[in-house]
Amino acid sequence: MTTAPISYPCPQETNAEVLGRLLSELQRYAGWLAKDHASVAVRADVRALGEAMDTGSETAPWLLVLDKDIERLPSGGIRKMLRKALVEIRPRLEPIGIEESEGDRP
């Protein structure tokens, strides 16, 4: 059985549903990590990103921190899945922050 790649959402899915699904994937993959320092940091980053999304706060700083902490993980399958999920969620979150910051400029 083949499944559609993450980047091809169902036509009836709203942006919020897609974001929720992508965040859920990040959370699931982070949950599979070990208990070492880098893994704990990634799980904390994913939780913080989810909280920022829930409250409508700026997500760009959390995306950067998560990206940096994923790089600290040992290479392997889970790291690749986290990286792929991050690549999928980033463009759906960043335009919001970019538009808001551009609107704040004089």
Secondary structure, 3 states (H helix, E strand, C coil): CCCCCCCCCCCCCCHHHHHHHHHHHHHHHHHCCCCCHHHHHHHHHHHHHHHHHHHCCCCHHHHHHHHHHHHCCCCCHHHHHHHHHHHHHHHHHHHHHHHHHHHHCC
